Amino acid sequence: MNNKKIIICTTFRDFTNSENDTIQHFFLKSIENQTYKKYELVITLFGEKNVKKEIEKYNFKSTFYNAKVDDCRYSLTKVLANSIQGNIDNCIVLWTTCDIILSEFFFEHLASKTKSYSIGTSHPHLLFSSIEDFQKSNKSRRPRLFSGFDLIFFDSSILNEKVIRKAIENYIYNDWGIFEHFLISLNEIIPQCSMINLYEISKISKIENDRQLTNEPNAFLTESHKKNSLTFNNFLNDFKISKKYFDLAYCHIKFKNVSNPIGHYFLFIHDIISLAYRHITRMIARLLPHVLKKIIKGIK
């Protein structure tokens, strides 16, 4: 068994006796129930209420950072940066949202499958729209490949690279959106990087938060996405990385499944076909004007 320490970095919403509290407690309980116990939770707080008090009820080590950012609510860049401030040698850094429920063996799989210079993920198997549906195990649906990423993990050898540290420091992401695209595209600047997906050997559920309770209207999400897209576009241009990383389905297929890859791709075949169709139509749209110019020139 790999003896690497797992550093779980995240941020939380307020704990104010709402349904979102229950979802976050499900997440925390699933961490406490892990069979692999060599881990620490690193939380960055942006003024959220009662977080420290609730987390300290659990039987695991946790470290808290208080952060402040201008003109936005929070920064996922700071969430990650805080988790790698100290010595992270022989560690796995897991960036995750706090609205998922992990199977009790997830950290065991994480420790045994994460090799040197690897980036990994495992998207949820089931998505529930309410706590009631989750508890009754009904009305679930399977996330698609173009759904967002809820967790991404790194072997510390990657995060110790100077070029990666500088990228995290120089390209700042605030509020919501695009950050997972950035984390995944980091593989392009580390030639020896491998990409793994634990989907076929892990079980993860996700319960959707009530965004009305946290005052996150569509306009807030759209504006955050727009600002972070500019940051991400600058990063891609500076490192000459493909703009395909804006497509979450493309990000998903960058990861190689550690078990049953053929079955996995067959499971998501409709999403893969849709991805291929989008790329083909974009290529045609780029090439068509040049082809027409040549035809017109030939006619003349």
N, C-alpha and C positions, 0 to 999 in steps of 0.2 A: 504494500500500500504506500502510495506517495505520502510523504509527511509535510507537504507544503501547507503553510497557513493561508487561509482564505480571508481576504479583507473585503467585506461587503460595504460598498459605499452607496448612499442614497440620501434623499431628503423626504420629509413627510408633510402631509397636510395637517391642519389644526386637529387637535383632539377636542371636540366640543359636544360629545354625546350624540353624534349624527350617525347615519348609516356608513359614512366613509370611515368613521372610527372602527366599526366592526370589521371592515375590509382590511384595514391596516393591522388590526389585532390578529386576523387570520394569517397575514403575512408574517408577523413576528412569531406567532406560535409555530408556524411551519419551519422557521429558522431554529427555534428552540428545540424542536423535535428531530433535528438532523442527527443521523447516526454518527456522522463524522464531526467531531467536536472541536477541531483546531481552527477556530475562526474568530473574527472580531467584527462588530458592526461599527462603521464610521459614519456618523450622521452630521450633515451640515444644515444648520438652522438659519432661516431668513426671517426670524420673528414669529414663526408658527407657535401656536398656543399649546401648552401642556405636553409637548412631545417628550421632553426629558423625563418627566414624572411617569408617563405611561411606559416608556421603554425600560426604565429601571425596575419595573415589576418582573422583568424576565431574567432568567438564569443564564445570562451570557455576558461577556465583556462588551462594553460599548464606549465609544469615544465621541465627544460632541465638539463641533466647531460652530461658532457664531459668525455669520457673514452678513455683509451689507453690500448691496449693489445699487448703482444710481439708475433711475429711470426704468426700472423693471422690478419684478417680484423676486426673482431668484436667478441663479446661474448654474446650469449643469456643469459648466467648465469648473467652477469652484468646488462643486461636489466631488468631482474626480481629483482635482488638484490637491484638495485637503487630504485625500486618502493616500496620496503618494508622497507626502512631505517627509516622512521618516525613512528608515531603512526598510525597503520592501523586498530585499533579497530572499529568494526561496519562498515567494508568496504568489498567490493568485489573486488578482484584483477583480472583483465582480461588481460591475455597475448595474444597478437594477432599479426598477420602479417598485413602489410599495403596495401595489394592488394585485399581486400574484400570490399563489399558494404553491409551494414547492413540495414534491414528494419527499419522504423522509430520507431517501437514499441519494438525493440530488448532489449533495456535497461530496459523497463518496465517488460518484461518477466524475464530478468536476476534478477531484484530486487525482484520480487514476488516469484520466484521459488527457489532461492538459500537459502537453510537452513543452520543452523549451522553444521559445519564439513562436508561440501559437496564440491566436485569437479565436474565441468561440462564442457560441450562442445556443439557445434552445427556446424557440418561441412557444407560446402556450398551445396546449392541445385542445382545450375547451374554453370558450368564452361565454360568460353568463352576464345577463343584463341586470340582475338583481341578486341580493343576498338570498332571498327566498328561493329563487331558481337554483342557486348553488346548493343550498341545504337539501333541496328536494331532488337534486340531480336531474332537473328537467329543463326544457327550452334552451339547451346549450347549442352553440354553433362553433364551427371550427374556424379559427382565424385564417385569412388568406395570406399568400406570400407577399402581397402588397400592404399587409397590416404592419403597424409599427413594431419595433423591437422593444421588448420589455427587459431584457438582460443581455449584456455582453461582457465577456470575461477575458482577461489578459494574463499570460504568464509574465512575471515581473521582468524577465529579460527584455521584453519589448518596451515596457514603460521606463526602463533604466537607460534606454538609448537616448543620447543627447538630441537627436533630430526629432524624436517623439516628444520629449519634454518641451522643446522649443515650440513645436506645433501646438501643444496644449496651452502653452503660455501665450502665444501670439494670436491665436484665433479664438476669440471669446464668444461663447454662445449664452444668450440670456433667455429667460422664460421658457417657452415650449417649442419643440420641433427642431428637426434637422440634426440634432446632436448625435443621434445614433448613426446617421449617414457618415458623419465625420469620423466617428470611432472605427467604423468598418473600413473606410477608405484608407486608414492609416497603414493597412497592410501593404499598400502600394509603395511606401517609402522604406520598407524593410524587406530586402530581397529574399531573405531566408524564412520569411513568415509563412506559417501554415494556418489554414482556416478550418475549424471543426464545428460540427453541429451535433449536439447530444439529443436531438429531438426523438430519435428512435429508441433511446434507452432511458429517457427521463419522462416524468409526468408533471405537467404544470397546468394549473387552472388560473383563469383571470376573471375577476369580477369588475365590471365597469363602475367607475366612480360616478356619483351624481355631481356633475360640474356646476349645476345651479347652486349647490350648497357652498361651493368655493368661489363663486362669482367668476367663472371662466367661460364667458360667452364666446360664440363663434368669432366675433370681431377680435377678441383678445388672441385667440389661437391663430387666426389668419395673419394678424399683424406681427406676432412673434415669429411665425413661419417665414414671413417676408424678410424680416430683419436678419434672421439666421441664415436664410438662403444667400444673402449677399456675402456674409462671412464665409460660408461654405464655398461659394463660387470663387472667391478670392483664393482660398486654399487650393482648390483644384487647379486653378490657373497657375498659381505660383509653383506647384509641384508637377504640372503637366499631367494631371490625372483625368481620366475619362469622366465626362458629365453624366455618364450612365449611372453613377452613384447617387444621383438624385432620385432614381427609380428604386423603390424599396424591394420590389421583386428581384431586380438585378442584384441588390445587396444580399438578399437571401441565398441566391444560388452561388454566391462566392464561397459559401461554407460547404464543406464536404461532410456528409454524414458518416459517423463512426460505425454505424451498423445499418445494413439493408438500404444502401443508397438508391438502388433501382426501385424498390417499393416506395421509398419516400418521393422520388420524382414522379412516379406514377400517381401517387396520392394527390399531388398538386399539378397534374398535367395540364389542367385548364389554365391555371395561372401562368405556367411556363409557355404555353402556346400564345397566350395573350401578350406576354412579354416579347416573344419573338415577333409577333405581328406589329407591335408598337415600334420596335427597332427597324424592321423592314420598311414600314411606311415612312419613318423619319429619314431613312437612307434614300428612299426614292424621292422624297420631297427635296432633299439636298442635291441630288444628282440631276433631277429632271430639268431644271433651268439650264444647266450646262449642256445637256443632251439636245434640248430644243435650240439653243444657240448654234450648235454644230450643224443641226439639220437645216436651219434657216440660212446659215453661212454657205452650206453646200448647195442649197437651191439657188442662191444668188450667184 
